[in-house]
Structure formats: C-alpha cells, structure tokens
C-alpha cells in the first residue's frame, strides 16, 4: 500500500514541477516589500492550493521561545511555500515576541498565540505548565479537518522543495521531513546522530490535524543538550502521536537545521560526536538518491550564506562582560584565588553561562593567566591594554573598550567576579525586572543603614541636609530606606551607554539582593568569610 502512495506522489510531483516558475530568492525579495496583505509564493501557480482542506494549503504550526537569532529569517524562508500559520510563543525575553507580532502584522494570515502559562520541563507545577499542553493549546487554533506542518525556527527552508513535498500527501498519509544537524565549530560539521548524521525519524510532519495529538514524553538532560552526564529521563517533553493506519512518506532533504545557534546550547557542541561535510558525503554517497539527499545542500558556501542571513537579521541581544584585571592590592592575583577549591572567577563565569538571558560572554583582562583560564571555561576572552588595567580604571572605560570589539548587542550585563554568591537566578531575576519595567538600566543593590540621611554637608559655610533639610531631624523609622550598589549586577541598553557611558541612566531600576548574596571579595578576610559559607 505504501508503494501505491509513493507512485501517486511521484506523478503529482512530476506534473507540478513544470509549473513552478521562479526561484526562492525571487519570492523572498518580493515578500519583503509586502505589508499587511497576502504574501506571494509557489502556491500561486496551482488553484488547488487555495483549498483550505487541501494538504497543499497547510497551517504552519510554530512554537517559539527565545529564538531571536534565527526567528525572522527562518519564518521568511518558508513563506513562499506556506500561506498561513499559528505562531505560539511562551516566556520570551530576548525580543522574540516583538519579532513575532511584527511578522504577523506584515503577514496577517499568520496568527500570534501567546501561551498563558509558564512552560516548565523540569518539575512542572501543573498540567498547564507541561510542554505537551502548550503544544496542544497552540494547535487548538487550527481547524480539526485541515492540515498542519510543524515548523521549527532554528531551521532554514528551501521553500520550493518544501512546497513540492505537499503533493506527496493525501488522505491517510503524512509526510515526514528528514534533517541534518549542522554545528558551527572551527568549521561547519554535522552532528553524528541518527544514521551517521542523517535523521529520518523526526517529529516534523505534514499531517491532517484530526490525525495528530501531542502527549507527554520523558527525556533526559543529555538529550536536551543540558548536561552530558545526566541520562535519566527526568524532563517533561512532548511526543506527536498519529493513528496506525496513517502511512508515512519521506520527503527529500529540504531544510538546514542549526540547533546550536542559541548561546546556551553553543558550548554544548564540544560534547557531541561530529562528522566533517566530506565524511558525511562519502558515507551517504551510494544511497543519496534513496535517502533523497541533494548534495548541493551540503555545499559549505551555501551553508555560510544562510548563516550570514541569520547574522544580518537583527541585533544580537545580550552581552555579558566580566572585567577581571590581573593587579590586586588586597589579595594577590585575586580573580584566580581559590574559593571552595575553585578560582574566584569560576563562580561569575558559571552564573553567566547558566543565565537564560545571556547570549554571549566575554572576559576582559590584562592577565594572560586569567585569559587562559577563561578559554578553558568556554567563554570569549579579550586582552585589554595596560592603561585600562590600573587601580583607578573605571568600569565604563572597560565596557567601552569591549564594545569596540563586540558590536550590535542590544543589552550589556556587567558582572564583577568579586561577587561569587551572585548566581544565575539573581541575573535572570534582575534581567526580567529590567525588561518588564522597560528600563534603560538596572543596578543591583543591598539595603544599608539609612542614618546617612541625617547627615549634613557644608554649603559655602552653611549647614545643609545631605538630601533633604527635614531628614536630620526626623526619627530614623520615618526616613526612607536607602540602598548601596553591591557591585554584583549592572545592566544597560548599549546604545544609551555609548552615548552616555554610565549605568545610572535616566530610567534606572534596582534589583535588591540580601546581604549574603551581596558579599564582595576585597580582602583576605572577605575570602576567608565566604570560604566558611557552604553555598555549593
């Protein structure tokens, strides 16, 4: 029976192939000029594609969480093949929501769907917090008797091939889309997964909505690129279930998958087995036609052109800068001093790497040993000149020096390594407050004694209240609370900082931390004190 469906699909493809004029770039350029009206594509060559019940007119079923790096370019790549869609999103903090809403304004046949619950893959609080519930919620906006295709936005699609694959589908069939995971290390390589890098058993399907539902599936942290040592299935994921009578047909390879362009996944690539492009070609050469692998998709020049599109698609989001100079008077080589058997610098790097909102980390230092340590931790390193490593060098000068090399980041997070008890949780809470309050900057603080408000200053020989002339005579209980910067977290919009290099901008929020988390290492006594705290 499967052979029968394959023959029918082949005849349909043969018939339509002659009608499909133009190439992908023609429609990509045309659609960029369209706003708030129907976009153009290969579907315009076949009147049958206008039928809402036809597999030629499927809904794009899209789910997004913090995909700003690839989001816009990926969506645009599938437009010449797909006429409509739902774009579900949850817990976005990197600008993805704004990109989605703008895309749906430009192309109104796509519907934005914000999930009203937080998605928790680890220890979910309720059914609504589980990933499969989120998927089913987004899918509920698609009519039951119409078709859908699962689109992932870390993929770049060959729209012409994608549209042609729709002709394979008919009643009681579904079309499966194979993929290859491209990794960007010193060069472009392929993850050695599936059948020597070729993955033909994926969850990307073109299928009628009534034949599809998502259920709970347990997976490991290793499989989700979180921890290579954790193989226990403890995370709540999803699985698409289809009836047994549905016949699965495989499309040709028509997409480039870049699973590691997210910064929090980028460092995990070192744990993966990889094949060079040439090795992959040699392994699959004999069976490339059976597997439907067009080798032009493995051309390094083609792949790099796609990567360039992602890089040019918009601003990179958040850059974390860790300033760690070599000279220190209080503690010799302080940033590498041992704290619980690890260098002091480790704790700040680890906090930044585990933050959900940091896209790139750069360690700025004048010390070769510090820079070498940073390289072992998988972060970018930048050697600063000696004149920016003096006792009186201010942080703003270090940030400006770093930004001259790392351009186009929207937000800057400064993390001083002398705050080892500041964790990724603090960074994420502070960044979320910064975004939710639509601030221009944020400074972490700790509450301090407010009796300073009762002080006077000398104003040309006359006494004057340091802040308010009423404060020196007010009971301390009635004085407002006061806060000091604890040096742990500074956040600022980069464009504002470049124009006015200070973290105290016109609209600056505060993030209040407790005394323990605010402990700052400046002397050997501070180091001993924190060493006596069990915080690991």
QUIDAFEN-V649319 format. One record per residue. N is the residue number from 1. D_CENTER is the distance of its C-alpha to the mean C-alpha in Angstrom with 1 decimal. Layout:
n->N d_center->D_CENTER
n->N d_center->D_CENTER
This chain:
n->1 d_center->43.0
n->2 d_center->39.6
n->3 d_center->41.6
n->4 d_center->43.0
n->5 d_center->39.5
n->6 d_center->38.5
n->7 d_center->41.7
n->8 d_center->41.1
n->9 d_center->37.5
n->10 d_center->38.9
n->11 d_center->41.6
n->12 d_center->39.2
n->13 d_center->36.9
n->14 d_center->40.0
n->15 d_center->41.2
n->16 d_center->38.1
n->17 d_center->37.1
n->18 d_center->40.0
n->19 d_center->39.0
n->20 d_center->35.5
n->21 d_center->36.0
n->22 d_center->33.6
n->23 d_center->30.4
n->24 d_center->26.7
n->25 d_center->26.6
n->26 d_center->29.5
n->27 d_center->27.7
n->28 d_center->24.3
n->29 d_center->26.4
n->30 d_center->28.5
n->31 d_center->25.8
n->32 d_center->24.2
n->33 d_center->27.6
n->34 d_center->27.7
n->35 d_center->26.9
n->36 d_center->27.7
n->37 d_center->29.6
n->38 d_center->29.6
n->39 d_center->27.6
n->40 d_center->29.4
n->41 d_center->29.0
n->42 d_center->31.0
n->43 d_center->31.8
n->44 d_center->34.3
n->45 d_center->36.6
n->46 d_center->37.4
n->47 d_center->38.8
n->48 d_center->37.9
n->49 d_center->34.2
n->50 d_center->35.0
n->51 d_center->36.0
n->52 d_center->33.5
n->53 d_center->34.7
n->54 d_center->34.2
n->55 d_center->31.6
n->56 d_center->31.6
n->57 d_center->29.9
n->58 d_center->27.1
n->59 d_center->24.5
n->60 d_center->20.9
n->61 d_center->19.3
n->62 d_center->15.6
n->63 d_center->13.1
n->64 d_center->9.7
n->65 d_center->7.3
n->66 d_center->4.4
n->67 d_center->4.7
n->68 d_center->6.5
n->69 d_center->6.8
n->70 d_center->8.8
n->71 d_center->9.8
n->72 d_center->13.1
n->73 d_center->14.4
n->74 d_center->13.9
n->75 d_center->15.7
n->76 d_center->18.3
n->77 d_center->19.0
n->78 d_center->20.2
n->79 d_center->22.2
n->80 d_center->25.5
n->81 d_center->25.6
n->82 d_center->24.6
n->83 d_center->26.4
n->84 d_center->24.7
n->85 d_center->21.9
n->86 d_center->20.2
n->87 d_center->16.5
n->88 d_center->15.6
n->89 d_center->12.8
n->90 d_center->12.5
n->91 d_center->11.4
n->92 d_center->9.1
n->93 d_center->9.1
n->94 d_center->7.2
n->95 d_center->9.9
n->96 d_center->9.0
n->97 d_center->12.3
n->98 d_center->14.3
n->99 d_center->13.3
n->100 d_center->14.4
n->101 d_center->17.5
n->102 d_center->18.5
n->103 d_center->18.2
n->104 d_center->20.4
n->105 d_center->22.8
n->106 d_center->23.2
n->107 d_center->23.6
n->108 d_center->25.2
n->109 d_center->25.6
n->110 d_center->22.0
n->111 d_center->21.7
n->112 d_center->18.8
n->113 d_center->18.9
n->114 d_center->17.4
n->115 d_center->17.8
n->116 d_center->20.1
n->117 d_center->19.2
n->118 d_center->16.5
n->119 d_center->15.3
n->120 d_center->16.2
n->121 d_center->16.2
n->122 d_center->18.3
n->123 d_center->21.6
n->124 d_center->21.1
n->125 d_center->23.6
n->126 d_center->24.8
n->127 d_center->24.7
n->128 d_center->22.7
n->129 d_center->19.9
n->130 d_center->19.7
n->131 d_center->17.3
n->132 d_center->20.3
n->133 d_center->21.6
n->134 d_center->18.5
n->135 d_center->18.9
n->136 d_center->22.6
n->137 d_center->22.3
n->138 d_center->20.3
n->139 d_center->22.8
n->140 d_center->25.6
n->141 d_center->25.3
n->142 d_center->26.5
n->143 d_center->30.3
n->144 d_center->31.6
n->145 d_center->33.7
n->146 d_center->31.2
n->147 d_center->28.8
n->148 d_center->25.1
n->149 d_center->22.7
n->150 d_center->19.3
n->151 d_center->16.7
n->152 d_center->13.2
n->153 d_center->11.0
n->154 d_center->9.8
n->155 d_center->13.6
n->156 d_center->16.0
n->157 d_center->19.4
n->158 d_center->22.9
n->159 d_center->24.1
n->160 d_center->27.8
n->161 d_center->27.5
n->162 d_center->25.4
n->163 d_center->28.1
n->164 d_center->30.9
n->165 d_center->29.5
n->166 d_center->30.1
n->167 d_center->33.8
n->168 d_center->33.7
n->169 d_center->33.1
n->170 d_center->36.1
n->171 d_center->37.3
n->172 d_center->36.7
n->173 d_center->34.2
n->174 d_center->30.4
n->175 d_center->28.6
n->176 d_center->26.1
n->177 d_center->23.7
n->178 d_center->23.4
n->179 d_center->20.5
n->180 d_center->19.9
n->181 d_center->16.9
n->182 d_center->16.7
n->183 d_center->15.6
n->184 d_center->15.7
n->185 d_center->17.8
n->186 d_center->20.9
n->187 d_center->21.4
n->188 d_center->20.0
n->189 d_center->20.8
n->190 d_center->20.6
n->191 d_center->19.7
n->192 d_center->23.1
n->193 d_center->22.5
n->194 d_center->24.6
n->195 d_center->27.7
n->196 d_center->27.2
n->197 d_center->23.7
n->198 d_center->24.7
n->199 d_center->23.1
n->200 d_center->25.4
n->201 d_center->24.9
n->202 d_center->21.7
n->203 d_center->20.9
n->204 d_center->20.6
n->205 d_center->23.9
n->206 d_center->26.0
n->207 d_center->28.2
n->208 d_center->30.3
n->209 d_center->28.7
n->210 d_center->31.9
n->211 d_center->31.4
n->212 d_center->27.9
n->213 d_center->26.6
n->214 d_center->23.8
n->215 d_center->24.9
n->216 d_center->23.7
n->217 d_center->23.0
n->218 d_center->22.6
n->219 d_center->20.5
n->220 d_center->20.1
n->221 d_center->17.4
n->222 d_center->18.3
n->223 d_center->17.6
n->224 d_center->14.0
n->225 d_center->13.3
n->226 d_center->13.7
n->227 d_center->17.3
n->228 d_center->19.6
n->229 d_center->22.6
n->230 d_center->21.9
n->231 d_center->23.5
n->232 d_center->24.7
n->233 d_center->23.5
n->234 d_center->22.4
n->235 d_center->19.2
n->236 d_center->19.7
n->237 d_center->18.2
n->238 d_center->19.8
n->239 d_center->22.3
n->240 d_center->23.8
n->241 d_center->27.5
n->242 d_center->30.0
n->243 d_center->33.9
n->244 d_center->35.8
n->245 d_center->37.8
n->246 d_center->34.9
n->247 d_center->35.1
n->248 d_center->32.0
n->249 d_center->32.1
n->250 d_center->29.8
n->251 d_center->28.5
n->252 d_center->28.3
n->253 d_center->25.1
n->254 d_center->23.5
n->255 d_center->19.8
n->256 d_center->17.6
n->257 d_center->14.7
n->258 d_center->12.1
n->259 d_center->10.3
n->260 d_center->9.4
n->261 d_center->7.7
n->262 d_center->4.4
n->263 d_center->6.3
n->264 d_center->7.0
n->265 d_center->8.4
n->266 d_center->10.0
n->267 d_center->12.8
n->268 d_center->13.7
n->269 d_center->15.1
n->270 d_center->18.3
n->271 d_center->19.2
n->272 d_center->19.3
n->273 d_center->22.5
n->274 d_center->22.3
n->275 d_center->24.8
n->276 d_center->25.5
n->277 d_center->25.7
n->278 d_center->29.5
n->279 d_center->29.8
n->280 d_center->27.9
n->281 d_center->30.2
n->282 d_center->33.3
n->283 d_center->32.4
n->284 d_center->31.9
n->285 d_center->34.4
n->286 d_center->37.3
n->287 d_center->35.4
n->288 d_center->33.0
n->289 d_center->35.0
n->290 d_center->35.1
n->291 d_center->31.4
n->292 d_center->30.9
n->293 d_center->29.0
n->294 d_center->29.5
n->295 d_center->29.4
n->296 d_center->28.5
n->297 d_center->24.9
n->298 d_center->25.0
n->299 d_center->26.2
n->300 d_center->24.2
n->301 d_center->25.0
n->302 d_center->23.6
n->303 d_center->20.3
n->304 d_center->20.0
n->305 d_center->20.8
n->306 d_center->17.8
n->307 d_center->15.5
n->308 d_center->17.3
n->309 d_center->16.6
n->310 d_center->12.8
n->311 d_center->13.6
n->312 d_center->16.0
n->313 d_center->14.2
n->314 d_center->13.5
n->315 d_center->12.7
n->316 d_center->10.1
n->317 d_center->9.0
n->318 d_center->10.2
n->319 d_center->12.6
n->320 d_center->14.4
n->321 d_center->18.0
n->322 d_center->20.3
n->323 d_center->23.9
n->324 d_center->26.3
n->325 d_center->29.7
n->326 d_center->32.3
n->327 d_center->35.3
n->328 d_center->35.9
n->329 d_center->39.3
n->330 d_center->38.8
n->331 d_center->37.4
n->332 d_center->37.8
n->333 d_center->34.5
n->334 d_center->32.8
n->335 d_center->29.1
n->336 d_center->30.2
n->337 d_center->32.6
n->338 d_center->32.3
n->339 d_center->31.1
n->340 d_center->31.5
n->341 d_center->31.9
n->342 d_center->28.6
n->343 d_center->28.2
n->344 d_center->27.5
n->345 d_center->24.6
n->346 d_center->22.9
n->347 d_center->22.1
n->348 d_center->20.2
n->349 d_center->18.1
n->350 d_center->17.5
n->351 d_center->16.5
n->352 d_center->14.0
n->353 d_center->12.5
n->354 d_center->12.4
n->355 d_center->10.9
n->356 d_center->7.9
n->357 d_center->7.7
n->358 d_center->8.6
n->359 d_center->7.0
n->360 d_center->10.5
n->361 d_center->13.7
n->362 d_center->17.2
n->363 d_center->20.5
n->364 d_center->23.4
n->365 d_center->26.8
n->366 d_center->30.3
n->367 d_center->31.0
n->368 d_center->30.7
n->369 d_center->30.7
n->370 d_center->27.7
n->371 d_center->25.8
n->372 d_center->26.8
n->373 d_center->25.5
n->374 d_center->22.1
n->375 d_center->22.0
n->376 d_center->22.9
n->377 d_center->19.9
n->378 d_center->17.4
n->379 d_center->16.5
n->380 d_center->17.6
n->381 d_center->21.2
n->382 d_center->23.2
n->383 d_center->27.0
n->384 d_center->28.4
n->385 d_center->32.1
n->386 d_center->34.7
n->387 d_center->35.4
n->388 d_center->32.0
n->389 d_center->32.7
n->390 d_center->35.8
n->391 d_center->36.7
n->392 d_center->36.5
n->393 d_center->33.3
n->394 d_center->31.0
n->395 d_center->27.3
n->396 d_center->27.0
n->397 d_center->28.5
n->398 d_center->26.1
n->399 d_center->23.1
n->400 d_center->24.8
n->401 d_center->25.6
n->402 d_center->22.0
n->403 d_center->20.8
n->404 d_center->23.5
n->405 d_center->21.6
n->406 d_center->17.9
n->407 d_center->18.1
n->408 d_center->16.1
n->409 d_center->13.7
n->410 d_center->13.9
n->411 d_center->14.1
n->412 d_center->15.9
n->413 d_center->16.1
n->414 d_center->19.3
n->415 d_center->20.0
n->416 d_center->23.5
n->417 d_center->24.3
n->418 d_center->27.5
n->419 d_center->25.7
n->420 d_center->25.1
n->421 d_center->25.2
n->422 d_center->22.1
n->423 d_center->19.4
n->424 d_center->15.7
n->425 d_center->17.0
n->426 d_center->18.7
n->427 d_center->15.8
n->428 d_center->13.7
n->429 d_center->16.9
n->430 d_center->17.7
n->431 d_center->14.5
n->432 d_center->14.8
n->433 d_center->18.4
n->434 d_center->17.7
n->435 d_center->15.7
n->436 d_center->18.1
n->437 d_center->21.1
n->438 d_center->19.9
n->439 d_center->21.1
n->440 d_center->21.5
n->441 d_center->21.4
n->442 d_center->21.5
n->443 d_center->23.7
n->444 d_center->24.0
n->445 d_center->27.7
n->446 d_center->30.3
n->447 d_center->33.4
n->448 d_center->36.5
n->449 d_center->40.3
n->450 d_center->41.1
n->451 d_center->44.7
n->452 d_center->43.6
n->453 d_center->43.9
n->454 d_center->47.7
n->455 d_center->48.1
n->456 d_center->50.0
n->457 d_center->49.6
n->458 d_center->52.4
n->459 d_center->52.5
n->460 d_center->55.3
n->461 d_center->57.5
n->462 d_center->56.7
n->463 d_center->54.5
n->464 d_center->51.4
n->465 d_center->48.9
n->466 d_center->45.7
n->467 d_center->43.7
n->468 d_center->46.2
n->469 d_center->50.0
n->470 d_center->50.0
n->471 d_center->47.7
n->472 d_center->50.3
n->473 d_center->52.6
n->474 d_center->50.2
n->475 d_center->49.9
n->476 d_center->46.7
n->477 d_center->45.7
n->478 d_center->45.5
n->479 d_center->43.6
n->480 d_center->39.9
n->481 d_center->37.3
n->482 d_center->36.2
n->483 d_center->33.1
n->484 d_center->32.5
n->485 d_center->29.3
n->486 d_center->28.5
n->487 d_center->26.5
n->488 d_center->23.5
n->489 d_center->20.8
n->490 d_center->20.9
n->491 d_center->18.3
n->492 d_center->19.2
n->493 d_center->18.3
n->494 d_center->18.8
n->495 d_center->21.1
n->496 d_center->23.3
n->497 d_center->23.5
n->498 d_center->24.6
n->499 d_center->27.4
n->500 d_center->28.3
n->501 d_center->27.2
n->502 d_center->27.2
n->503 d_center->24.9
n->504 d_center->27.5
n->505 d_center->26.7
n->506 d_center->28.6
n->507 d_center->26.3
n->508 d_center->25.2
n->509 d_center->24.1
n->510 d_center->25.0
n->511 d_center->23.4
n->512 d_center->26.3
n->513 d_center->26.3
n->514 d_center->29.3
n->515 d_center->31.7
n->516 d_center->30.7
n->517 d_center->27.0
n->518 d_center->28.3
n->519 d_center->30.6
n->520 d_center->30.6
n->521 d_center->32.0
n->522 d_center->34.6
n->523 d_center->37.7
n->524 d_center->38.8
n->525 d_center->39.7
n->526 d_center->36.1
n->527 d_center->35.0
n->528 d_center->37.7
n->529 d_center->36.8
n->530 d_center->33.2
n->531 d_center->34.4
n->532 d_center->36.5
n->533 d_center->33.6
n->534 d_center->32.1
n->535 d_center->28.4
n->536 d_center->26.9
